[in-house]
């Protein structure tokens, strides 16, 4: 029998993909499924971005690129960060990645060793905890609570830091909750981190351009006092509907750039060339379709939150960003997993149980409103019927 490394047993998974597979199987059997589970925009990549990739192919960009990405793309990222956040970033500190996950993995490989602790949001993106555990470090959850709009409490985060804390992972706007952290809370955290100069910060800002109600994203790049230990994760997948292109970027402290470069060389060599030229077109071209997409998400957000709050046993706070609603379903008497399965199997609506995102996700279910208003309304009608007819648990 083959002897596998014990570390493989510590790897988790992303349940949304399991739900997607089950939904696809039911659909193949002829069942009408409305997918409110998968976290990706239901829009097409803007055409000028697609054309830029086609042109790059026709122009002969078929070979390897530098491990950290082509310079014109890194310069475009730096210009975009300055435009959006007022932050000056050296293109030499920017690394182009095949999506967002490699940035997470590399950061945790750098700071996660047995005996160390890494803090992460809970409920949060499940790969955080999975990768922390893979490194042998201890995963320490940062509780995100409904009464705070699923924003972290700076005081609670600071109180959890120990001498062996090596990295803190932060995500705003957040997946799965849609929670957006207020500027005051971010400033309080940054001020408190001055007492912990040996703790690195990884800020996942992949949803930074998806905020509502006039809110503006406050990037951790705005705080020079932490730049020497700050890792930023961002990219094109959500903002430009480019999930399948596998294109992301990260900003690293100068002291870590050489290390992340070697990790790139050892893992994926480089990001494919045509996609990088598409990334330039996305950042430097018209942004009209981005604004239209966010406007559409805002309309859907209002619809789904209103309808969720009409369901028996369900309440839902207004998400501040991203494209997720995270309703409290504890009043139904069912666990998150029980309700997830019933909605899929009986009502034909794919969602993801809150427990897929951490222990603090019990009592919640994630709805992605990356679907049409008509489908959202139909899904809520089906769920309402299900909750009315399904025997309530006491």
Steps between C-alpha positions, in 0.01 A plus 500: 500500500623849416613705800380858468620802694300563817465867402250403228257397774501858626382648169137604487299598194262762364148366547353741244655286227345186649159670500561610141576141399188368673287773342644413158421131556140579594469729200628222275221282637246755381443690826468876469774649721548867586862546599549747783801307628807567289696819565560636155343781296241386248622761253732446204851645495481839322570456129798738481678283755431185298625673185823599675573135577423397142729773369779386734471150359505626143798724580698193607494526880522123539799452728606525862483831679691618809389312811365819655312606186569724204612852592221684309238312701674564832527868408128505415422343838713760678323783314160351584586468870612861506182612328268302728681520834747786467778252578838506332610143426826400333421267206792291628291414807208377290474134402251378240336173603279232340203610711474595864568171675877485431544824694324342798701182472835676466429732794411205722798299381720791606345553844334169583714252690424268793487704817381816326147638496326658201178694552226492237139623464218263596261479322755539225630361176559130583842482333646725771456237768585214266835645401588604854446147622700360209807694614475354852424837657202545734198665340346759735157632393408866511127494574288710265164577657167592348445782750816669364389461138753213479789744539790411729544669834846658518507459877420129474761444231769676701405309816556167320857575394758288681882492491481213249248671268676532164226612258154658507268450201237766440231519230281799422254501336464143616410161364257343602330778694528806278615685812698820450725623782454870593800728459506579873543132586780460246682804638463369856648165397792657316578721800492199732727297274780744581537300824551180298774579245579134431151411378441500123167597345340354188207710379273328250347788304366305203152659540636852550302648210169346606363728772153651539312786665776749424767313693863530387756227540775574751804307384768400747743645246401842633693443822876540448572390857416137411622487140821317596291198614189531284396260224211607275293251302293633212428421138269499202270203564210676673530859375533411133311167499821311424483206743597245236794703373692429822662839540578674826763725652662553835706772662786390724743672735839541333658248739263226380510558123797271436341221705166518320682507167668169581166352606355605163788340311464179697122476463351653185801663324291796377152610404407437137594790275174582315307524827747759628436720196129461567569620853660818364195568284272449800681755715569761234183468292145624559344415836138545396418129512653470847277779628196349327570160657530645850179699446324178400635321807372783718150462355511124559630555853197710586264244351649194667538658844141620493369159398719308745359707784151390398580129531378323817776462756752701293657842560770669294716806558587717202841398358732794443698351214582204273200305360399282794214504748553307825160461665443367849292183464501394866129583528417217261623244753725335241877488490677677219592175326147357536348808342764517226421142399123546519510813288703323233330162501140610560479860380760493225700793642875466546649683801793434735468422871664751730695220669696463176662829601587422860358409838342845538299435183248270669154652482572672166489417130685684223302621201689632198287756321706464183184402317208682337234680702239268347690191614554649845127566536415148382756349737354690796150382406619139491678533834195664655287206390759257633516667842122513521452134412807350667438385858654756736750373755464618856 
